[in-house]
């Protein structure tokens, strides 16, 4: 770890075991539209981990429900209902094994960042209530894309991309890292399908990074 200039973490599935909580929330949000819609909502969500929930809301509205574009008020209502379903559960969720030990160890020597698809204000609340705020130089979330979040961190802190490690569990994390020229490590939970290309190094948890 001493060779890195900084580490950027995704949140769900990398710091907290909260991926299933978000999946269940999307299913609940669209349950009144029937099981076919719920199945497609869950499938799309799982295939597009790391994507902002707002993009998913818009996709579901147009491509699954066949309705006109969401108004700002409708989107805000969906966002509020989603937050009510997930925020306390995410705060209370188990940490990914090794994540907190890695964060505490690495923060003593290099700047750490969070770049997540979760709305930024909500993300900051979750990180703070999990007692992790003091370890991160900055916590950033949607509506900006993962690629833009990483780019902004690199620029703001004058970081050398090749010496920055992004740790993520979704293709959006990998693509954001690749497009910005940073190193990437994929976290794939035991039993889950590996979404990454064959050359990408993956780990089942973050314990090995704390050695």
Steps between C-alpha positions, in 0.01 A plus 500: 500500500795736553539544123164675454464876509128474586215249507146561372230270637156426369261461793231233459665160475849638569474669840157374607315181413205708386449392139206272578330778697493720189373210287213434740414870508471521121277190502275649770478835322359339183305210655162657424578469126508119516757223521619529139599864555661414835706225336621737228572777751717266708677364192581849368613622842736206544643539151564870558655516843658835575254689279309787659151405619364798304613347171329176602177677591495664155579172323223314684251777431561503125600144415310287752193705583468671161406829663598861421823641641504538876431850623742644753235460769441133412873427501544669837213293643660175376833611645343580836320165517817315400704680767239412764531134402879482509679758712460349848559149368821607324625676813438182699637257240809287555835628376672317217763284674828690520352830380510693824846367591632604158345845526644561847845376398522678165359832627804538721728541198299598187178686413190285456184580305154358442345521152153347495178498300310583820377864520775701663310643798361156587842342456666749734235432765558124472880532516478733798257282694719196438783693669719518189493868400831586665688248285397649164638813341178527300177306448337548161183361346237545232358668298846509339608181322771273641736607221448868584531445875836328454620763253410781740686334787811452287493862382413663832779323688757493216526121518691285251240258357738204477573533872135508603307181578124477446324217684156416367249220456328604176581566136428870550788508750732315262405717204538820702846392613609387153384820329697703754812283481500384862573152629199285587422217741167319479316370803277201420303360790537122536225328303430801277568507127820681401397798283853598401720410201733205556816708545359699794634399841219419742478425871216348709550762771759758605678298767802425282564873454554556870795261529 
